[in-house]
Amino acid sequence: MVVLVVAIGYAYYHPLRSWFETRHQLSSRRAEVDRLAAEKRALQDRLAFSASSDALAREARRLGLIRPYEHLFIVKGIEAWKKAHSTIGGDGK
């Protein structure tokens, strides 16, 4: 009787171990899919924002581009001007 129980236990051991491993891998894959889906949504939102006219204009300004009817002025020494015109209290009054 004991040999029969051991044989049955041995027969169930490998399928059960395989089932538990597969279940663990499945939960890991689902977590990875959820993480990648969230990353995809964030990237799509970022792409939609970057394609907006405001974002394109801001990036063009950052690169130093101007519109055809505008004039480019380069202002230097802003930090020195701020230091020279700052008040002791620092509140701008």
C-alpha positions in Angstrom: 0.0 0.0 0.0 2.9 2.4 0.9 4.6 1.7 -2.4 1.4 2.4 -4.3 1.0 5.8 -2.5 4.7 6.7 -3.2 4.3 5.7 -6.9 1.1 7.9 -7.2 2.9 10.8 -5.4 5.9 10.4 -7.7 3.6 10.4 -10.8 1.9 13.6 -9.6 5.1 15.4 -8.6 6.4 16.4 -12.0 3.1 17.6 -13.5 2.4 19.7 -10.4 5.8 21.2 -10.3 5.5 22.0 -14.0 2.0 23.6 -13.4 3.4 25.8 -10.5 6.3 26.9 -12.6 4.1 27.7 -15.6 1.7 29.7 -13.3 4.6 31.7 -11.9 5.9 32.5 -15.4 2.4 33.5 -16.5 2.1 36.0 -13.6 5.5 37.4 -14.4 4.6 37.8 -18.1 1.3 39.5 -17.2 3.1 41.9 -15.0 5.6 42.7 -17.8 2.7 43.1 -20.3 1.0 45.6 -17.9 4.3 47.5 -17.4 4.8 47.7 -21.2 1.2 48.7 -21.8 1.6 51.6 -19.3 4.9 52.6 -21.0 3.2 52.5 -24.4 0.4 54.8 -23.2 3.0 57.2 -21.7 4.9 57.3 -25.0 1.8 57.8 -27.0 0.8 60.7 -24.8 4.2 62.1 -25.2 4.1 61.7 -28.9 0.7 63.4 -29.1 2.0 66.3 -27.1 5.2 66.7 -29.1 3.2 66.8 -32.3 1.1 69.7 -31.1 1.8 73.1 -32.5 2.7 74.6 -29.1 5.3 72.0 -28.5 6.8 72.3 -32.0 7.0 76.1 -31.6 8.7 75.7 -28.2 11.2 73.3 -29.5 11.9 75.6 -32.5 12.5 78.5 -30.1 14.9 76.3 -28.1 16.8 75.6 -31.2 17.0 79.3 -32.1 14.6 79.2 -35.0 12.4 82.2 -35.8 9.4 82.8 -38.0 10.1 84.6 -41.3 8.6 87.9 -40.1 10.3 88.0 -36.8 13.6 89.6 -35.8 16.2 87.8 -33.7 17.6 89.6 -30.7 20.4 88.1 -28.6 20.5 89.5 -25.1 23.6 89.0 -23.1 24.5 89.8 -19.5 21.1 89.2 -17.9 22.5 87.6 -14.8 24.8 90.7 -14.2 21.9 93.0 -14.8 19.8 91.1 -12.2 22.6 91.3 -9.7 23.1 95.0 -10.2 19.4 95.7 -9.9 18.5 93.4 -7.0 17.4 94.8 -3.7 18.7 93.8 -0.3 15.4 92.2 0.7 15.3 90.2 -2.5 11.6 90.9 -3.0 12.0 93.2 -6.0 10.6 96.3 -4.3 
